[in-house]
Amino acid sequence: MEEKKISSAVIRRLPRYYRYLGELMETGVQRISSKELSARMKVTASQIRQDLNNFGGFGQQGYGYNVQYLYEEIGKILGIDREHNMLIIGAGNLGKAIINYSDFEKRGFIIKGIFDNNPKLKETKIRDIEVRMMDELTDFIRENAIEIVALTIPKEAAKQIARVVADAGVKAIWNFAHTDLNLPDDVIVENVHLSESLMRLSYTIANRN
């Protein structure tokens, strides 16, 4: 049977469900209806049911959702029920901010290394993680089973480095460089263009009325 293709819009909403369900667990909520979850998330109850039905539904009519069970199941769907080894390339302000954000580790994203080409940063540490030089990159990726690489470097260098890490076996790149990467189809690229996000916000403000 052909595998059902899940729309990108549904995938984008899954982390929101996960976050809200986690907050519900923290406040002791054990069960919630799609209507109650809708009121919290500002997504229609119908949309919530449609989204979750893509993966089996998880609820019972008139009984709602078991919060902890749904939280754990969405975690499995998102692949955060296991650890992912990752590294950061670029030890500037953005790279440091990512490294210092401890919630990534709580979600199973384990930062194994930091790389930069500035010799002044060699062997310095950020959160007890040593900054390494780029000539160690390929061997480090292979020796530490790195799955994800975050690029927080200028766009001029990003294309070359992306190719290097892809050739070393990395299959997922979190790209903060303001450029598109031309890589093999089996390498997943998640682009994070901060200026584009800010411009979308600007558009919303400008067209509010």
C-alpha positions as CSV (number, residue, x, y, z in Angstrom):
1,M,0.0,0.0,0.0
2,E,1.3,3.5,-0.9
3,E,2.4,5.5,2.2
4,K,0.2,8.4,2.9
5,K,1.9,11.8,2.3
6,I,1.5,14.2,5.1
7,S,1.2,17.9,4.1
8,S,3.9,20.3,5.2
9,A,1.2,22.4,6.9
10,V,0.3,19.5,9.2
11,I,4.0,18.9,10.0
12,R,4.5,22.5,10.9
13,R,1.6,22.3,13.4
14,L,2.9,19.1,15.1
15,P,5.6,20.9,17.2
16,R,2.9,23.3,18.4
17,Y,0.7,20.4,19.6
18,Y,3.7,18.9,21.3
19,R,4.4,22.2,23.1
20,Y,0.9,22.8,24.2
21,L,0.4,19.2,25.4
22,G,3.6,19.5,27.4
23,E,2.3,22.7,29.1
24,L,-1.0,20.9,29.9
25,M,1.0,18.0,31.5
26,E,2.9,20.5,33.6
27,T,-0.4,21.9,35.0
28,G,-1.8,18.5,35.8
29,V,-4.3,18.2,32.9
30,Q,-4.8,14.5,32.1
31,R,-7.5,14.6,29.4
32,I,-8.6,17.2,26.9
33,S,-11.1,17.5,24.1
34,S,-10.4,18.8,20.6
35,K,-12.7,21.8,21.5
36,E,-10.7,22.6,24.6
37,L,-7.4,22.3,22.8
38,S,-8.8,24.4,20.0
39,A,-9.5,27.3,22.4
40,R,-5.9,27.2,23.7
41,M,-4.2,26.9,20.3
42,K,-6.5,29.1,18.2
43,V,-6.8,26.2,15.7
44,T,-10.3,24.9,14.9
45,A,-11.3,21.6,16.6
46,S,-12.0,20.2,13.2
47,Q,-8.5,21.0,12.0
48,I,-7.0,19.3,15.1
49,R,-9.0,16.2,14.5
50,Q,-8.0,16.2,10.8
51,D,-4.4,16.6,11.6
52,L,-4.3,13.9,14.2
53,N,-6.3,11.5,12.0
54,N,-3.3,11.5,9.6
55,F,-1.5,9.5,12.3
56,G,-4.4,7.4,13.6
57,G,-6.5,9.8,15.6
58,F,-5.5,9.0,19.2
59,G,-8.8,10.1,20.7
60,Q,-12.3,8.7,21.5
61,Q,-15.5,10.5,20.5
62,G,-17.0,12.1,23.6
63,Y,-13.9,11.2,25.7
64,G,-11.2,13.4,24.2
65,Y,-7.5,12.8,24.3
66,N,-5.2,11.4,27.0
67,V,-2.7,14.3,27.2
68,Q,0.3,12.3,28.2
69,Y,-0.3,9.5,25.6
70,L,-0.9,12.0,22.8
71,Y,2.2,14.0,23.9
72,E,4.4,10.8,23.8
73,E,2.9,9.7,20.4
74,I,3.5,13.1,18.8
75,G,7.1,12.9,20.2
76,K,7.5,9.6,18.4
77,I,6.1,11.0,15.1
78,L,8.5,14.0,15.4
79,G,11.4,11.6,16.1
80,I,12.3,13.2,19.4
81,D,11.8,10.0,21.4
82,R,15.4,9.3,20.6
83,E,18.7,11.3,20.7
84,H,20.1,13.1,17.6
85,N,23.8,14.0,17.6
86,M,24.4,17.4,16.1
87,L,27.1,20.0,15.8
88,I,27.3,23.8,15.3
89,I,29.5,25.4,12.6
90,G,30.1,29.0,13.5
91,A,30.9,30.0,17.1
92,G,29.7,33.6,16.7
93,N,26.7,35.2,18.5
94,L,24.1,33.0,16.8
95,G,26.0,29.8,17.3
96,K,26.5,30.6,21.0
97,A,22.8,31.4,21.4
98,I,21.9,27.9,20.0
99,I,24.5,26.2,22.2
100,N,23.3,28.0,25.3
101,Y,19.6,27.1,24.7
102,S,19.3,24.0,27.0
103,D,15.8,23.0,25.8
104,F,17.4,21.4,22.7
105,E,19.0,18.8,24.9
106,K,15.7,18.2,26.7
107,R,14.2,17.4,23.2
108,G,17.0,14.9,22.4
109,F,19.2,17.2,20.3
110,I,22.7,16.6,21.7
111,I,25.3,19.1,20.6
112,K,28.5,17.1,20.3
113,G,30.8,19.8,18.9
114,I,31.4,23.4,17.8
115,F,33.5,24.4,14.8
116,D,34.9,27.7,13.6
117,N,37.8,28.9,11.4
118,N,39.0,31.6,13.8
119,P,42.2,30.3,15.4
120,K,41.8,32.6,18.4
121,L,38.8,30.4,19.4
122,K,40.7,27.1,19.2
123,E,40.2,25.1,22.4
124,T,38.0,27.7,24.0
125,K,34.8,26.4,25.4
126,I,31.1,27.2,25.3
127,R,29.0,25.4,27.9
128,D,31.9,23.0,28.3
129,I,32.0,22.1,24.6
130,E,35.3,22.7,23.0
131,V,35.6,24.9,19.9
132,R,37.4,22.9,17.2
133,M,39.0,24.0,13.9
134,M,37.6,23.1,10.5
135,D,40.3,20.7,9.5
136,E,38.9,18.3,12.1
137,L,35.4,18.5,10.8
138,T,35.1,15.5,8.5
139,D,36.7,13.0,10.9
140,F,34.6,14.4,13.8
141,I,31.3,13.8,11.9
142,R,32.2,10.3,11.1
143,E,33.6,9.4,14.5
144,N,30.6,10.8,16.4
145,A,27.7,9.7,14.1
146,I,26.5,13.3,13.5
147,E,23.0,13.5,12.1
148,I,22.4,17.2,12.1
149,V,24.6,20.2,11.3
150,A,23.6,23.7,12.1
151,L,25.2,26.3,9.8
152,T,25.5,29.7,11.5
153,I,28.2,31.1,9.2
154,P,28.2,33.7,6.4
155,K,26.5,32.6,3.2
156,E,29.8,32.8,1.2
157,A,31.1,29.9,3.2
158,A,27.9,28.0,3.8
159,K,27.6,26.4,0.3
160,Q,31.1,25.0,0.5
161,I,30.8,23.7,4.1
162,A,27.4,22.2,3.4
163,R,28.9,20.1,0.6
164,V,31.7,19.0,2.9
165,V,29.3,17.9,5.7
166,A,27.0,16.2,3.2
167,D,30.0,14.3,1.7
168,A,30.9,13.2,5.2
169,G,27.5,11.6,5.6
170,V,25.4,14.2,7.3
171,K,21.7,13.9,6.1
172,A,20.2,16.9,7.8
173,I,21.3,20.6,7.8
174,W,19.7,23.4,9.8
175,N,20.7,26.3,7.7
176,F,20.8,29.8,9.2
177,A,23.0,31.2,6.3
178,H,21.0,33.5,4.1
179,T,21.4,31.4,1.0
180,D,19.9,28.3,-0.7
181,L,22.0,25.2,-0.7
182,N,22.3,22.9,-3.7
183,L,22.7,19.4,-2.2
184,P,21.8,15.8,-3.1
185,D,18.1,14.9,-2.7
186,D,18.8,12.7,0.3
187,V,20.1,15.6,2.3
188,I,17.3,17.4,4.2
189,V,17.7,21.2,4.5
190,E,15.7,23.2,6.9
191,N,16.2,26.9,6.1
192,V,15.8,29.5,8.9
193,H,15.9,32.9,7.2
194,L,15.5,35.4,10.1
195,S,15.1,38.5,7.9
196,E,12.3,36.8,5.9
197,S,10.5,36.0,9.1
198,L,10.8,39.6,10.2
199,M,9.6,40.8,6.8
200,R,6.5,38.6,7.1
201,L,5.8,40.1,10.4
202,S,6.2,43.6,8.9
203,Y,3.7,42.7,6.1
204,T,1.2,41.6,8.7
205,I,1.6,44.9,10.6
206,A,1.3,46.9,7.4
207,N,-1.8,45.1,6.3
208,R,-3.6,44.6,9.6
209,N,-6.4,47.0,8.6
